[in-house]
Amino acid sequence: MKVLGLSFGRKGKNCDILVKEALFGAQAKGAEISFINMMNLKIGHCTGCGACDKRRENGGPSRCVIKDDFPFVEDAILEADAIVIAAPVYVLAPIGQYKNLVDRLGPSHDRSVMEKVNKERMAAGKTGDELLDPRLFKDRYIGLISVGGARTENWTSMGLFNMRLFGFSMQMRIIDEYNAYGMGDVVNPVLDDALCARMNRMGENLAGAVGTPYDEVAWYGDKPGICPHCHGSMLEVKSGTTVECPLCGMAGELTIENGEINVSFSEYQQEHSRMRFGGVEDHRIELASIMEHVFEVLDKEGERLPGLLKKYDEIKELDRSKFVENMKQ
Ligand SMILES: Cc1cc2nc3c(=O)[nH]c(=O)nc-3n(C[C@H](O)[C@H](O)[C@H](O)COP(=O)(O)O)c2cc1C
């Protein structure tokens, strides 16, 4: 059983130490551990070039073509059975590098698309390397640690919330999370025995979860949350008493009983949550129907497009090569 630690913080600082504490816990439960500090790796943003889709459609892998450190990290993720991730809160949300990784693992690693493509290739008699990497279809368990320097939880409001975006495309399952805010006051995590013990437990929880069917795996986070799938408590108010979990996409009905907010999510909504296969399957089908529509419109209107688009070319981009630094201080 392999447990990978990813730290998005500075080398040797809070995120590194907290992730490594979790790795010690996993190791004590028999896991083979590995660790990557992401801070100085080059993980560029997805440029939307669509090359991953084209490679897959042409019978190849569904992989990004940008030549940076992503393939190294991707391979470590695919090797792992469980992953513990710590990311610093920068301006209320996880550091930008984190979202770059989430996006690069996004549509190109969509479990529903991968499964459909692989089934089609098998039906066409393809075998071995002609099929997608089998590691794409492995269930994986995630522990998240959001790390903030400010004294109050209030200054980490979108930390864990955004960290939960990791892995839903590949249908990984988050089983534990921790909001390590107030790290300025802690000074160094090694001085806080309770915090280190909690991180050890996260590692033990991850190692213990490997191999457990998703339906049976427990939730180890400190709060149950309002959403039963991502365990978050952020809600988008739609209309009337209908609210939606922005991460899972599930709509529910809000009630207040004895001064407590409660949201009930129907079975249908839960089956179609983005954190479950039904949700990514819906999205795959939706995208396929969008493409049918696009081709229909292009058949009818395609010829008019070059003329209509001409005026947009008249506004040119600022010339970067003529830039002269003119900041006064
Ligand atoms: C650009 C920047 C923005 C930050 N914004 C926040 C913030 O909004 N809330 C917070 O609690 N801490 C914030 N911090 C503090 C970091 O989260 C904190 O120093 C954390 O320990 C960094 O992780 P590391 O020690 O593993 O590098 C910010 C730090 C930087 C550099």
The ligand as an SDF file (V2000), in Angstrom:
LIG
                    3D

 31 33  0  0  0  0  0  0  0  0999 V2000
    0.8490   35.7940   -0.3900 C   0  0  0  0  0  0  0  0  0  0  0  0
    0.4060   35.2390    0.9290 C   0  0  0  0  0  0  0  0  0  0  0  0
   -0.9160   35.3290    1.3140 C   0  0  0  0  0  0  0  0  0  0  0  0
   -1.3430   34.7920    2.5140 C   0  0  0  0  0  0  0  0  0  0  0  0
   -2.6720   34.8750    2.8490 N   0  0  0  0  0  0  0  0  0  0  0  0
   -3.1130   34.2780    3.9770 C   0  0  0  0  0  0  0  0  0  0  0  0
   -4.5140   34.3070    4.2960 C   0  0  0  0  0  0  0  0  0  0  0  0
   -5.3490   34.8540    3.5750 O   0  0  0  0  0  0  0  0  0  0  0  0
   -4.9100   33.6970    5.4480 N   0  0  0  0  0  0  0  0  0  0  0  0
   -4.0230   33.0670    6.2850 C   0  0  0  0  0  0  0  0  0  0  0  0
   -4.4400   32.5210    7.3080 O   0  0  0  0  0  0  0  0  0  0  0  0
   -2.6900   33.0280    5.9920 N   0  0  0  0  0  0  0  0  0  0  0  0
   -2.2140   33.6090    4.8620 C   0  0  0  0  0  0  0  0  0  0  0  0
   -0.8680   33.5620    4.5500 N   0  0  0  0  0  0  0  0  0  0  0  0
    0.0700   32.8520    5.4690 C   0  0  0  0  0  0  0  0  0  0  0  0
    0.3850   31.4210    5.0310 C   0  0  0  0  0  0  0  0  0  0  0  0
   -0.7870   30.6650    4.8580 O   0  0  0  0  0  0  0  0  0  0  0  0
    1.2440   30.7590    6.0890 C   0  0  0  0  0  0  0  0  0  0  0  0
    2.4700   31.4490    6.1840 O   0  0  0  0  0  0  0  0  0  0  0  0
    1.5130   29.2740    5.8790 C   0  0  0  0  0  0  0  0  0  0  0  0
    2.1580   28.7530    7.0080 O   0  0  0  0  0  0  0  0  0  0  0  0
    2.4130   29.0120    4.6680 C   0  0  0  0  0  0  0  0  0  0  0  0
    2.6790   27.6290    4.5580 O   0  0  0  0  0  0  0  0  0  0  0  0
    4.1730   27.0750    4.6940 P   0  0  0  0  0  0  0  0  0  0  0  0
    4.6710   27.4920    6.0580 O   0  0  0  0  0  0  0  0  0  0  0  0
    4.0780   25.6090    4.5690 O   0  0  0  0  0  0  0  0  0  0  0  0
    4.9690   27.6860    3.5800 O   0  0  0  0  0  0  0  0  0  0  0  0
   -0.4120   34.1400    3.3730 C   0  0  0  0  0  0  0  0  0  0  0  0
    0.9450   34.0720    2.9970 C   0  0  0  0  0  0  0  0  0  0  0  0
    1.3460   34.6100    1.7860 C   0  0  0  0  0  0  0  0  0  0  0  0
    2.8070   34.4840    1.3870 C   0  0  0  0  0  0  0  0  0  0  0  0
  1  2  1  0
  2  3  1  0
  2 30  2  0
  3  4  2  0
  4  5  1  0
  4 28  1  0
  5  6  2  0
  6  7  1  0
  6 13  1  0
  7  8  2  0
  7  9  1  0
  9 10  1  0
 10 11  2  0
 10 12  1  0
 12 13  2  0
 13 14  1  0
 14 15  1  0
 14 28  1  0
 15 16  1  0
 16 17  1  0
 16 18  1  0
 18 19  1  0
 18 20  1  0
 20 21  1  0
 20 22  1  0
 22 23  1  0
 23 24  1  0
 24 25  2  0
 24 26  1  0
 24 27  1  0
 28 29  2  0
 29 30  1  0
 30 31  1  0
M  END
$$$$
